[in-house]
Structure formats: structure tokens, C-alpha cells
């Protein structure tokens, strides 16, 4: 018994040593920045000189900065708008690829490839595709006679948000498709065989067997997609940079510009920290609401 205890202690020590680099990095790059943000939210700081001002930054956010709340609203609209397309598209493609027909391996690779591309590069690609002049999209629409003159896609909020959403869907649906495909392949085939014997049609089989069986994976994928979409920044900076007139600004780009004095703004580390803290609370509330509602939905199956 004593030898087993010693071995257990030795094994635990080895495990801790192997995990220590990751744990140290996690503390340094996760918890330390959080403490940094919490502290500077109560300061007027430009990164060099700090002046304690108490709750003044929070008063500014909640009473005087309408642009911040507009950017947060843009974030929510863009996120849930694109997810309404991205998640069903990923699930549909996963169901089609799960049929095991010839050539599915090729299509899996092709459909997953956009995920490998960084968000910044994806934004640059779509900004060139939808350029007012010499853009491939305007050229195609003119060639088939749908438009007479080029459309200035980034001159209006609606069309600019459409391009951003399209780019984000293209850049992210592949990874969600892979997760759904893995979940579908874990569903026991005996359930489908029994359903076929009972004369269940494909639509009923999907909603009564497939969807409940992949429910846990669906919940996790959707949560990750919601949080990831709400933190969108690179894509916006590389496509519109908040234009026209800041109408496509999202909350993360707005905070980023105050943090680093980007796009002509004065560096305000304290105020940016305050906005980041408020944004984190909002994201946590949205995630909590989703987790509660998805748990109730899962229990209803």
C-alpha cells in the first residue's frame, strides 16, 4: 500500500511538471491581463501616466458614449444574423457529407479550407471582391445584366454589413461542419435501421433521431459560435474599418482603437479597459442566458 502511495505521488508530480508550462502561460496571458483590465478601468491612463478617477469611466460609458452602445448593437445584429445562416448551412453540409457517397473526402477538404485562412485575410479577400471598381462581384453582376453600374457595397451600412456577414460565414462554417460531422458519425446506425422498419420518413428521422442525438454537440458548437462572433474584430478592421462613418463599428474594434490609439484616436487605456470590462459582462450574460435556455431545451427531448 505504501509503494502505491509513493508511486501515486511520483506520478502526480510528473503530471504537474508536464502541465506547468501551459499553466504558467495560462496565468500570465489570461489571469494577469484580467487583473490589469480591472485595475485600469478605474484610472485615466494613456499607458504612461495613471490618474485614479474612480467610477468616472463607467459613468462615461453608460451616459455619454452612444457610439459604444451602437457598436455593441451592431455586434449583436451581425453575430446572430450570420449565425442564422452559418449554423444551418454547416449542419446541412455535414448531413450530406455523412451519407458516405463517392467524392465526399474531396468535398470535406474543399469546404474546410476557408477555415484555415485567417479572418484578416478573409476580410481582405472580400473587400477586393466587393470593391466598387474592378471588383469581381460587380463585374459578374454587370456581365449577366443584373446591374448597369457598379454598386458601392461599402458606402451603406446594410450592404457593408452583408459583405462582412458573408465573409464571416465563409470563414467559419467549415469548422462547425466538421464538429457536426463528427457528432453524426457517432450516432448508432441501429436507430436508423429501426426507424426505416417503422416507416419513418427522412424529415422525421432527422428531427426525432439525428437532432436529439447530436444535441450536446450542437449546444457546444452554437455557444462557441456565438462567443466567437461577438468577439469579431480582425474581419471588420480588414474590410470596412468601421466605415461608412463608423456605422459598421463593432464593440471589439471600438475598444481596440481606444486601447492603441488606432484610426486617429487618442490612447485611453483606462477608458478602453472600462469598455472591455462592460463588454465582458455583457458577453457573460448572453452566454449564461443561452446555456440556461439550451439546458431547458435539452431536457425537453
Buried (B, 14 or more C-beta within 10 A) or exposed (E): EEEEEEEEEEEEEEEEEEEEEEEEEEEEEEEEEEEEBBBBBBBBBBBEEBEEBEEBBBEBBEEEBEEBEBBBEBBBEBBEBBBEBBBEBBBEBBBEBBEEEEEBEEEBEEBBEBBEBEBBBBBBBBBEBBBEEEBEBBEEBBEEEEEEEBBBBBEBBEBBBBBBBBBBBBBBBBBBBBBBBEBBEEBEEEBBEEBEEEEBEEEEBEEBBBEBBBBEBBBEBBBBBBBBBBBBBBBBBBBBBBBBEBBBBBBBBBBBBBBEBEBEBEBBBBBBBBBBBBBEEBBEEBBEEBEEEBEEEEEEE
